[in-house]
């Protein structure tokens, strides 16, 4: 109904692949009335100088994010596992290519 | 646990982040004052980019060649882009785009006083690129390391593009300086008009700047207004010499002892008058922005109606 369309255009997050072989990286956000226009706007706002070869747009409300307040418990399981890092292992200097 | 204790811990965590020159991100806890300061500064910055499209946009239809017109179009489009980067950074702090637009149009939020000066000749396009964008670069480069992540990231994008703005302006002026006496006189006249307003872009002197100290404690700003103004003067003097123009300041002289230039103060009464709304173009700028906003309403509504309609039918957009 016309009342419900009076709001702001929804917010989209924009991800750009800088060149082939690289990941898409979050570059910012923008408002658009639908997905197709979000892509057009993203091209105009974020790639005016060949900054990308591919763009993803996603409605901000569709992103599930970890909360900063649970950062410690969420990442705790990896905090005490130093044996996951190569530097945990002592290898003599005379062993090459390792 | 009482919320007072929790707040205390959160604040300690915030302070430690700032102290380590680490970045604050949108969903982190932050003091209300920090959030308010950032909204004020980022919004003012975004509004400046959007209002800044007007003085130069004034000359797109009258650019002297297709090449100059294409350059000016690209530049004004960049200003729009810069405004959008900054609005989206401000929105991560919980303020909506419509609220920001409303606060600009109603005068509750400010924009840079420089854009309340008129562009009287096409030469001003060059002078704005050289001096106004040059001053903006001085202000903005340190902001790339500001403590609020989205603001710093927006500034990095903007700074990459500002260099084109400054160079096209300088090149435009150089071209005119190679022209007739009349063209050279136009450049000098334009520089005379913009020099003092450009110095004002750094804000009031440090002793009169109410926000600077707290902003520096929070890592929002990293240099004072006077430091940046000095840097701008020192950068601009050799550029003016290369161009063959002078600045309208009899006190401007190299100070061997300080290793910097001494220079005169802008007319701060004029600055405050322009900030308070009495500049040459304040009313015109806001009327224009409001008209664009009002006249675009049907487009925004039509696009949403279309989006709602096609999703009801289950069509892919």
Interface residues (C-beta under 8 A of the other chain):
Chain A: X2 X4 X5 X6 X7 X8 X9 X11 X27 X28 X29 X30 X31 X33 X34 X35 X36 X37 X44 X45 X48 X49 X65 X67 X68 X69
Chain B: X25 X27 X28 X29 X74 X77 X78 X81 X84 X85 X88 X89 X91 X92 X96 X97 X98 X150 X153 X154 X157 X161 X300 X301 X303 X304 X305 X306 X307 X308 X310 X311 X317
